[in-house]
Amino acid sequence: MLTFHTPLDLVRERLPEKPVACVRPERVSLAASWFQENFPGEVLYAVKANPSPWVLDAVYAAGVRWFDVASEAEVDLIASRYPDATLAFMHPVKSRKAIERAYFDRGVRIFALDCLAELEKIVAATGGAQDLTLVVRLAVSNSDAGYALTDKFGATERDAGVLLQKTRRFADCLGVSFHVGSQCMSPSAYRDAMALASRVILRAAVTIDVVDVGGGFPSAYPGMSPPDLSAFVDVIDECFEDMPVLMNADLWCEPGRALVAESSSILARVELAKPGALYLNDGAYGNLFDAAHCKWPFPVKALRANGEFAEETSEFKLYGPTCDSIDVMEGPYILPSDIREGDYVEIGMIGAYGVAMATRFNGCGETDTAEVKDAPWTSMYGQLPASTGRVLAFPRQKRLRKGT
Ligand SMILES: Cc1ncc(COP(=O)(O)O)c(C=O)c1O
């Protein structure tokens, strides 16, 4: 992978014709190290957030050995890249063949489910295995999330008791999990979800070996100021102590966004400028799905190979390269008024669910990757002072869990 000091250096040296993902692997390692040091349990990287090899290697280098995988392709990717990894197949709906191959060919022992039909599939596809860790996903409120993940998955509080009791019969280890929604802005969402889980466990009167608080940990996008990540960890730690689970029960989390969001930006070239509108070579079907469809507030910056921009700014819509009219990022994005064809727009904070979502629709979407050494827009983990290039993080002592 080519390395440049900054995205502007890249623009000046290469005038890239394709979109470029500008990546900062040390920011992923820093985030993963923070979770490893501060989360009082096992950290599973949610591969779907960004399965790029440089991300996986940075996460692995930080000591993460557990991975939340949600498809057969993700199982194969992680199992073949890291033979010592522990894989948790956390998609609540899987084909029988996917379960069978994961269990028999890839050694996966951890499976999620949210209904009796999926339990039956897992039991049948693993030949009635006796060594399964089965994790029942509960439906919880997503009202504090920037990106809600409700409705699709999760046993309701009413149904979860029977499901837990039946799952217990087939599970060597039994867990509960939930997802409070992505970009969760309030630690109390985890408190409420863990309280709900406790009620369900007490009503079902089952022993619980694992509590998995899922993902949802936030990043600092423009206009969103989440509390410090340690506030989330403190609430989870405190609530876990009070849960009606085995003394030596394990606590897991599955961060995706929080490990990768701030590590990448996208350099897109302006192919045409009209008043109030820029036509870029990347868009909704490429790396900018969330900017288009979820109106996510990504930060932007204009880059020009030769010369300076005017100080005056204007509001712009950004159009992607396909012919589809929904290939538009409405913004409005504030950029120099004189931005023109051949300039570049850098879209920041796009390491999570950016490259991972890109399609090749309309023959577009091919993206190059280059490493850059500048600091990201914002960080939940500390700044990179320009003078030293040193990472300043503020890890705390990993606390000892109950029973350890
Ligand atoms: C089961 C599961 N775990 C973890 C994650 C990662 O969530 P986040 O990126 O919000 O941390 C997701 C995201 O969809 C998920 O579905």
The ligand as a Tripos MOL2 file, in Angstrom:
@<TRIPOS>MOLECULE
LIG
   16    16     1     0     0
SMALL
NO_CHARGES

@<TRIPOS>ATOM
      1 C1        -24.8020   -8.4210   16.0020 C.3       1 LIG1
      2 C2        -24.0450   -7.1450   15.8160 C.ar      1 LIG1
      3 N1        -22.9870   -6.9000   16.6210 N.ar      1 LIG1
      4 C3        -22.2350   -5.7830   16.4910 C.ar      1 LIG1
      5 C4        -22.5170   -4.8530   15.5070 C.ar      1 LIG1
      6 C5        -21.6480   -3.6320   15.4040 C.3       1 LIG1
      7 O1        -22.3520   -2.5210   15.7960 O.3       1 LIG1
      8 P1        -21.6550   -1.0940   15.8920 P.3       1 LIG1
      9 O2        -20.9960   -0.8610   14.6010 O.co2     1 LIG1
     10 O3        -22.7730   -0.1720   16.1800 O.co2     1 LIG1
     11 O4        -20.6790   -1.1640   17.0340 O.co2     1 LIG1
     12 C6        -23.6350   -5.0440   14.6600 C.ar      1 LIG1
     13 C7        -23.9710   -4.0530   13.6520 C.2       1 LIG1
     14 O5        -24.8870   -4.1680   12.8810 O.2       1 LIG1
     15 C8        -24.4090   -6.2270   14.8210 C.ar      1 LIG1
     16 O6        -25.4630   -6.4760   14.0300 O.3       1 LIG1
@<TRIPOS>BOND
     1     1     2 1
     2     2     3 ar
     3     2    15 ar
     4     3     4 ar
     5     4     5 ar
     6     5     6 1
     7     5    12 ar
     8     6     7 1
     9     7     8 1
    10     8     9 2
    11     8    10 1
    12     8    11 1
    13    12    13 1
    14    12    15 ar
    15    13    14 2
    16    15    16 1
@<TRIPOS>SUBSTRUCTURE
     1 LIG1         1 GROUP 0 **** ****
